[in-house]
């Protein structure tokens, strides 16, 4: 299910928006306890759909997403809606305003099915939730679903919606995209408005789409950016593609290493130039990135943490307490390291247009494998999962995660990272990777 196909069917009269809502309702009901939704807003969705159907029948001008059902992570305010944010029920509140991103989707004619599950307060790369659990992975039995935009990735992978809204601070769009075999775009900070959106780390937070295809993702992103990014693919001239030849893109599974090599060769055959880069220094950004993110998150949660510490899940509470202990000197030093690193990556992008990296070192890990780990071993596994996501976040770069191969163990995804505001270049290249000639077909 793609947005282009849905729009074609809607415009040709082969289906109505109300019928699409009914189909989504049936899929959600069939999922039962495996549903990725925290709250389904069917009455509102039906009203929106019927209004679009009436406008289409009357020949009125329609928005670029008119009648297409979408959903969003439970952290974007809608006036009058109860906001859960993946937290303990005591933290819920009724929103007084509507997030600008939801207003833009409304203005484009999209139909809002409701709010999707997420990691507690958007903190957690596995997608597991201390308070609410998590839906199962719909494409890799027993695997994690990724977080923190966990429900967004699952809803798209289940075919309930062609795209869903998520947020990304340290990989929270790209990781669930990789775990569920869908596309995820983390835009440049500032490209998409953050008003009335739950903050985590205000210098790294971004809002973007998870989607069934690159085309679906960029159509939604174009609406979110107010047209600052293109909704359609264009032919690109030869690009200079950078691949790590140092010790950053290391410790890959044989399958991932093979796929990365094969895609590099295919892109060269398609006319692009490849260049070796020494990106080992990106691995040194983990600590300053964490200091910045947790220092800012602890500031956001300071009052609630003091008054209601017991309402937080153990892992989230521990991370926030550690964040509260970060000194001003340590935080400012981490910001200084980031400033220096941003200058260094700008030099890299003078020589290349796009950096090609793995998204995960392998297919998404199994829940049982994580459950057997504790302490340093668990921390090491989580660090390996987020290793390739972190640099784009802390450096303020746009990035796209997309599946490029499917194995009998699950999807393998690559990540395209570009200079600030290069989302169109990344999406054009991602569409090339997505074509049948370069991608192993997804199993039926």
C-alpha positions in Angstrom: 0.0 0.0 0.0 1.6 3.3 -1.2 0.3 6.8 -1.1 0.6 7.1 -4.8 -1.6 4.0 -5.3 -4.2 5.2 -2.8 -4.4 8.7 -4.3 -4.8 7.1 -7.8 -7.6 4.9 -6.6 -9.3 7.8 -4.7 -9.1 10.1 -7.7 -10.4 7.4 -10.1 -13.3 6.6 -7.8 -12.2 3.1 -7.2 -12.3 3.6 -3.5 -13.4 6.3 -1.0 -11.5 7.7 1.9 -14.3 6.4 4.2 -13.7 2.9 2.8 -10.0 3.2 3.5 -10.8 4.1 7.1 -13.1 1.1 7.4 -10.3 -1.1 6.0 -7.8 0.3 8.5 -10.4 -0.3 11.3 -10.7 -3.9 10.3 -6.9 -4.4 10.3 -6.6 -2.8 13.7 -9.4 -5.0 15.1 -7.8 -8.1 13.6 -4.5 -7.3 15.3 -6.2 -7.4 18.7 -3.6 -7.0 21.4 -0.9 -6.9 18.7 -2.2 -3.5 17.6 0.4 -0.7 17.5 -2.1 1.9 18.5 -2.3 3.5 21.9 -5.6 5.3 21.0 -7.7 4.9 17.8 -9.7 8.0 16.9 -12.2 6.4 14.5 -15.0 8.9 14.9 -12.7 11.8 14.0 -11.1 9.8 11.2 -14.6 8.9 9.7 -15.6 12.6 9.8 -12.3 13.7 8.1 -12.7 11.0 5.5 -16.3 11.9 4.7 -15.4 15.5 4.4 -12.7 14.7 1.9 -15.0 12.4 -0.1 -17.6 15.2 -0.3 -15.0 17.7 -1.4 -13.7 15.4 -4.1 -17.2 14.6 -5.3 -17.8 18.4 -5.6 -14.6 18.9 -7.6 -13.0 21.1 -5.0 -9.3 21.6 -4.8 -7.7 19.0 -2.6 -4.4 18.8 -0.7 -1.6 16.4 -1.7 -2.6 13.8 0.9 -6.3 14.1 0.5 -8.1 11.1 1.9 -5.0 9.1 2.8 -5.1 7.5 6.3 -2.1 8.2 8.5 -1.2 7.9 12.2 1.3 9.4 14.6 3.5 8.7 17.6 1.7 9.5 20.8 3.7 12.6 21.5 2.2 15.2 19.1 -0.5 17.3 20.8 -4.0 17.5 19.3 -6.3 19.9 21.1 -8.7 17.9 23.4 -6.8 14.6 23.0 -5.3 12.7 25.9 -1.6 12.5 25.5 0.0 9.3 26.8 3.7 9.6 25.6 4.3 5.9 26.4 4.4 6.8 30.1 2.7 5.7 33.3 -1.1 6.7 33.1 -0.5 9.3 35.8 1.6 11.3 33.4 -1.2 11.6 30.8 -2.8 15.0 30.2 -5.4 16.6 27.8 -3.7 18.8 25.2 -4.8 22.4 24.9 -3.1 22.9 21.5 -2.4 21.1 18.3 1.1 20.4 17.0 2.0 22.3 13.9 3.0 19.0 12.1 -0.5 17.6 12.7 -2.0 20.9 11.4 0.0 20.6 8.3 -1.1 17.0 7.7 -4.7 18.1 8.3 -4.2 20.9 5.8 -2.9 18.4 3.2 -6.1 16.4 3.6 -4.6 13.4 5.5 -7.0 11.4 7.7 -5.7 10.9 11.2 -6.4 7.4 12.6 -5.0 8.1 16.0 -1.9 7.8 18.2 0.7 5.0 18.1 2.6 3.3 20.9 6.1 4.5 21.7 8.9 3.9 24.2 8.4 5.7 27.5 9.0 9.4 27.0 10.8 8.5 23.7 13.6 6.9 25.6 14.5 3.4 24.5 15.9 2.0 21.2 14.5 -1.5 21.6 10.8 -0.4 21.5 10.0 -2.2 24.8 7.8 -0.3 27.2 7.9 -0.9 31.0 4.3 0.2 31.4 2.5 -0.9 28.2 4.6 -3.7 26.7 5.0 -3.6 22.9 3.4 -5.1 19.9 5.2 -8.0 18.2 7.4 -7.5 15.2 5.2 -8.1 12.2 8.0 -9.1 9.8 10.6 -10.8 12.0 9.0 -13.1 14.6 10.6 -12.7 18.0 12.7 -9.7 17.0 12.6 -6.3 18.7 10.6 -3.6 16.9 13.0 -0.7 17.6 12.3 2.6 19.3 11.3 5.0 20.3 8.8 5.4 17.4 8.0 1.7 17.8 4.3 1.8 17.0 4.9 3.9 13.9 7.2 1.3 12.4 4.8 -1.5 13.2 1.8 0.3 11.8 3.5 0.8 8.5 4.9 -2.7 8.3 1.4 -4.2 9.1 -0.1 -2.2 6.2 -2.5 -0.3 8.4 -1.1 3.0 7.1 1.3 3.9 4.3 3.2 6.3 6.5 3.2 7.4 10.2 4.8 10.2 12.1 7.7 9.6 14.4 10.5 11.5 16.1 14.3 11.0 16.1 16.8 12.1 18.8 19.3 9.3 18.6 17.8 7.0 16.0 14.2 6.8 17.0 12.8 7.0 13.4 15.6 5.0 11.7 15.9 2.1 14.2 12.3 1.1 14.1 12.3 1.5 10.3 15.3 -0.9 10.1 13.7 -3.4 12.6 10.4 -3.5 10.7 11.8 -3.3 7.1 10.3 0.1 6.2 11.8 3.5 5.2 12.5 6.2 7.8 13.7 9.8 7.2 15.3 11.9 9.9 15.4 15.4 8.6 17.8 18.2 9.4 16.9 19.8 12.7 14.7 22.9 12.1 13.3 21.7 8.8 10.1 20.4 10.5 8.4 22.5 13.2 8.5 21.1 16.8 5.7 23.2 18.3 3.5 21.3 20.8 5.6 18.2 20.4 7.0 16.4 23.5 10.7 17.4 23.9 13.5 15.1 24.9 16.7 16.7 23.8 15.9 20.0 22.3 19.2 20.4 20.3 18.8 17.0 18.7 15.0 16.3 18.4 13.6 15.9 14.9 10.2 14.9 13.5 9.9 12.8 10.3 8.0 10.0 8.6 8.3 6.2 8.6 6.8 4.9 5.4 6.2 1.9 3.1 8.5 3.4 0.4 10.8 6.3 -0.3 8.1 7.9 -2.3 5.6 7.7 0.6 8.1 9.1 3.0 9.1 12.1 0.9 5.4 13.0 0.1 4.8 13.2 3.8 8.1 15.0 4.5 7.3 17.6 1.9 4.1 18.4 3.7 5.9 18.5 7.1 8.5 20.9 5.7 5.9 23.2 4.1 7.3 22.3 0.7 10.9 22.9 1.5 11.6 19.4 0.3 10.4 17.8 -2.9 7.5 15.4 -3.0 8.8 13.6 -6.1 11.9 11.9 -7.3 14.2 13.5 -9.9 17.0 12.0 -11.8 20.3 12.8 -10.1 23.6 13.3 -11.8 26.6 11.2 -10.6 27.1 11.6 -6.8 30.3 11.2 -4.8 29.5 8.4 -2.3 31.7 7.9 0.8 32.2 4.5 2.5 34.0 4.0 5.7 37.4 2.4 5.3 38.4 2.9 8.9 37.1 1.2 12.0 33.7 2.8 12.3 31.6 0.5 10.0 33.1 -2.6 11.6 31.9 -5.6 13.5 29.2 -6.3 10.8 27.6 -9.6 10.3 28.7 -11.5 7.2 25.3 -10.8 5.6 25.5 -7.0 6.3 29.1 -6.8 5.1 28.2 -8.6 1.9 25.1 -6.4 1.2 27.1 -3.2 1.8 29.8 -4.4 -0.6 27.2 -5.4 -3.2 25.3 -2.2 -3.0 28.5 -0.2 -3.3 29.3 -2.1 -6.6 25.8 -1.6 -7.9 25.9 2.1 -7.2 29.2 2.5 -9.0 27.7 0.6 -12.0 24.8 3.1 -11.9 27.3 5.9 -12.5 28.1 7.1 -9.0 31.7 7.5 -7.7 32.8 5.8 -4.6 35.4 7.1 -2.2 37.0 5.5 0.9 36.8 7.6 4.1 38.3 7.2 7.5 35.3 7.7 9.7 36.7 6.0 12.8 36.4 9.3 14.7 32.6 9.2 14.5 32.8 6.5 17.2 34.2 9.0 19.7 30.9 11.0 19.6 28.9 8.5 21.6 29.8 9.9 25.0 29.3 13.6 24.2 26.1 12.8 22.3 24.8 10.9 25.4 25.9 13.7 27.7 24.0 16.3 25.7 20.9 14.2 25.2 20.6 13.0 28.9 21.6 16.4 30.3 18.8 18.0 28.3 16.3 15.2 29.0 17.0 15.5 32.7 16.2 19.2 32.5 13.0 18.5 30.7 11.9 16.0 33.4 13.4 17.7 36.4 10.2 18.7 38.2 8.3 15.5 37.4 11.3 13.3 38.4 11.5 15.0 41.8 7.8 14.7 42.5 6.9 11.3 40.8 10.1 9.3 40.5 8.3 6.1 41.1 6.1 6.5 38.1 9.1 6.1 35.7 10.2 2.7 34.5 13.5 1.5 36.0 15.7 2.1 33.0 14.2 5.5 32.1 14.5 6.7 35.7 18.1 5.5 36.0 19.1 7.4 32.8 17.3 10.6 33.9 19.0 10.4 37.4 22.3 10.0 35.7 21.5 12.9 33.4 20.7 15.1 36.4 24.1 14.4 37.7 25.8 15.8 34.6 27.6 19.0 35.5 27.3 22.2 33.5 31.0 21.9 32.7 30.6 18.4 31.3 27.5 19.5 29.3 29.3 22.5 27.8 32.4 20.5 27.0 30.2 18.0 25.1 28.7 20.9 23.2 32.2 22.1 22.4 33.2 18.6 21.1 30.1 18.6 18.9 30.9 22.0 17.5 34.4 20.8 16.5 32.9 17.6 15.0 30.4 19.5 13.0 33.3 21.5 11.4 35.1 18.2 10.7 32.1 16.6 9.0 31.6 19.7 6.9 35.1 19.1 5.6 34.1 15.6 4.7 31.1 16.8 2.8 33.3 19.0 0.6 34.7 15.7 -0.8 31.5 13.6 -0.9 27.8 14.2 -1.3 26.5 11.2 0.7 27.9 8.9 3.3 26.7 5.3 3.0 26.6 3.3 6.3 24.8 0.3 7.7 21.8 1.1 9.8 22.2 -1.9 12.1 25.2 -4.3 12.2 22.9 -7.1 11.3 19.2 -8.0 11.1 17.2 -6.8 14.1 18.2 -8.7 17.3 15.8 -11.2 18.9 14.1 -10.2 22.2 15.2 -13.4 23.8 18.8 -12.6 23.1 18.5 -9.2 24.8 16.6 -10.7 27.7 19.6 -13.0 28.4 22.0 -10.0 28.8 22.5 -7.7 31.7 24.9 -5.1 32.9 27.8 -4.3 30.6 26.7 -7.0 28.1 23.3 -5.4 27.7 24.8 -2.0 27.4 27.2 -3.3 24.8 24.4 -4.7 22.7 22.4 -1.4 22.9 25.5 0.5 22.0 26.0 -1.7 18.9 22.4 -1.1 17.9 22.7 2.7 18.1 26.3 3.0 16.9 25.5 4.0 13.3 22.4 6.2 14.2 24.1 8.4 16.7 26.5 10.6 14.5 23.7 12.0 12.3 21.8 13.0 15.4 24.5 14.7 17.3 25.9 16.4 14.2 22.5 17.7 13.0 22.5 15.8 9.7 19.7 14.4 7.7 19.6 10.6 7.2 17.4 7.9 5.6 17.2 4.3 6.6 15.9 1.8 4.1 15.8 -1.9 3.7 18.0 -3.1 0.8 17.9 -6.9 1.3 15.9 -9.5 3.0 17.3 -12.7 4.5 15.6 -15.6 6.1 16.5 -13.9 9.4 15.0 -10.5 8.6 15.7 -7.2 6.7 19.1 -5.6 6.2 19.0 -1.8 6.1 21.4 0.8 5.0 21.6 4.5 6.0 22.3 7.4 3.8 23.7 10.5 5.5 24.0 13.9 3.9 25.0 17.5 4.6 22.4 19.7 6.3 19.3 20.3 4.1 20.2 17.6 1.6 17.1 15.5 2.1 16.2 15.7 -1.6 19.6 14.3 -2.6 19.3 11.5 -0.1 15.8 10.6 -1.1 16.7 10.5 -4.8 19.6 8.2 -4.1 17.4 6.1 -1.8 14.9 5.6 -4.6 17.7 4.3 -6.7 18.6 1.7 -4.0 14.9 0.8 -3.7 14.5 -0.2 -7.4 14.2 -3.8 -8.1 17.5 -4.0 -9.9 19.4 -3.2 -6.7 17.2 -4.8 -4.0 16.4 -8.4 -3.1 12.6 -8.7 -3.1 10.8 -8.9 0.2 9.4 -12.3 0.9 5.6 -12.6 0.2 
